Amino acid sequence: MQVSIETLEGLERRMTVQIPSERVSEAVEKKLKDLSKTVRIDGFRPGKVPLKVVQQKFGGHVRQEVIGDVIESSYQEALIQEKVRPAGAPSIDSVSTEEKEDMSYTATFEVYPEVETLELETIEVEKPKVEISDKDFDAMLQKLREQRKGWKETKSAAKKGFQVMVDFEGRIDGELFEGGAGKDMAVEIGAGQMLPEFEAGLEGVKATEKRTVEVNFPDDYHGADVAGKKAEFTLKANKVSKPELPELDEEFARGFGIEDGDLEKMRADIRANMEKEKNDRLKLNIKNKVMTGLLECNEIIAPSAMVADEIKNLRAQAAQRMGKDPETIDETSFPNELFSAEAARRVQLGLLIAEVIKSEKIELNQELVESAIEEMAVAYEQPDQVRDYYRHNQQARSGIEGMVLEDQVVAHILDKAKVTEKEASFDDLMNGNL
């Protein structure tokens, strides 16, 4: 078997493979002989059909099957022989299959990019240093109270933060439109439940008062029938209520699972949850910065075949988030352009992470895997079931192992990178402003 490889643009390669005619003819003959032992043809007993008859009847079909098998096997042999790693399936063409002549074909494919020198020491990472202050804790308590607020009817005019029970009818060009009417709907002004102009139209309103407001639907509004159009709404306020926050008392504490209503225990639990959430956000923040630095300091080409596969994955995930069947979603509904940049980034990072693991000789730490499983298990009411699940389900365990190995890569890069610390607020961290 003769093999030659031509370098095309970027990562693309064209491999020409020439196979001796004897390999094909011998494989055809063997397959015909095997077939003659089982094939049924009128006028002949099973297993006694002459080879010449089998060849006349099935020779063309068998030869095509053999050619397909030979291309598949010889392609893999050629890759091993030439020490080439393809990134994705090949495109096979220029197949020459004349009988009694050597068979040849070309395979065009992309290869994995090579990283000659991995740059880790030049990566710069700014680690946020965040402490939870008493002010942060008090703000969290206030937020929790607001989440459990009640409503008290008032004769005062409605303002931001108040709730209005409203009847409404909307018209476009004088005509009622589908979904444009409602009865006794609770609207909290400023909460973003309705379009801003609709909510603004309720400010200053009192119970039983009627108003007319104009609302402009955005061009990208989810209702295609009204998107980009102007509607006129008639509103009637049936009731106006102001928020009423619960007291920080034993009843409030019981709402957080503190059966005896111990306020100090509730405060300790809330602070512990804040610390955990802070640490989780810090971990994610630092990981994102490490990955960004890894990409910036190590140029690598993403094979288009791998990017195409990742685009399919992202499209399927987007469909699932929208409650749609991924099988029914295609490029028409979700164009490739929506996902191409993120897909390329993911592929590049995957290749670089694999290179870090290989070149830096990072091995999976099974103790860290067990710790990750334990941390996950204790959050459930029956932790033993969670532990058993990951011990006996290798696919699920592999997912945990992948996350742990990625964390090990991040820690390794941090050891080599230029790391600085910067004071930051809890609010900025939680709001993604770092």
HELIX and SHEET records of a PDB file:
HELIX    1   1 SER A   21  SER A   36  1                                  16    
HELIX    2   2 LEU A   51  GLU A   82  1                                  32    
HELIX    3   3 ASP A  134  GLN A  147  1                                  14    
HELIX    4   4 PRO A  196  ALA A  200  1                                   5    
HELIX    5   5 GLU A  250  ARG A  254  1                                   5    
HELIX    6   6 LEU A  263  CYS A  297  1                                  35    
HELIX    7   7 SER A  304  ARG A  321  1                                  18    
HELIX    8   8 PRO A  326  THR A  328  5                                   3    
HELIX    9   9 ASN A  336  LEU A  338  5                                   3    
HELIX   10  10 SER A  340  SER A  359  1                                  20    
HELIX   11  11 GLN A  366  ALA A  377  1                                  12    
HELIX   12  12 PRO A  383  HIS A  392  1                                  10    
HELIX   13  13 GLN A  394  LYS A  416  1                                  23    
HELIX   14  14 PHE A  426  MET A  430  1                                   5    
SHEET    1   A 4 GLN A   2  THR A   7  0                                        
SHEET    2   A 4 GLU A  12  ILE A  19 -1                                        
SHEET    3   A 4 MET A 103  GLU A 110 -1                                        
SHEET    4   A 4 SER A  91  SER A  96 -1                                        
SHEET    1   B 2 GLU A 124  VAL A 130  0                                        
SHEET    2   B 2 LYS A 418  ALA A 424  1                                        
SHEET    1   C 4 GLY A 150  GLU A 153  0                                        
SHEET    2   C 4 LYS A 230  GLU A 244 -1                                        
SHEET    3   C 4 GLN A 163  ILE A 172 -1                                        
SHEET    4   C 4 GLU A 175  GLU A 188 -1                                        
SHEET    1   D 3 GLY A 150  GLU A 153  0                                        
SHEET    2   D 3 LYS A 230  GLU A 244 -1                                        
SHEET    3   D 3 LYS A 210  ASN A 216 -1                                        
END                                                                             
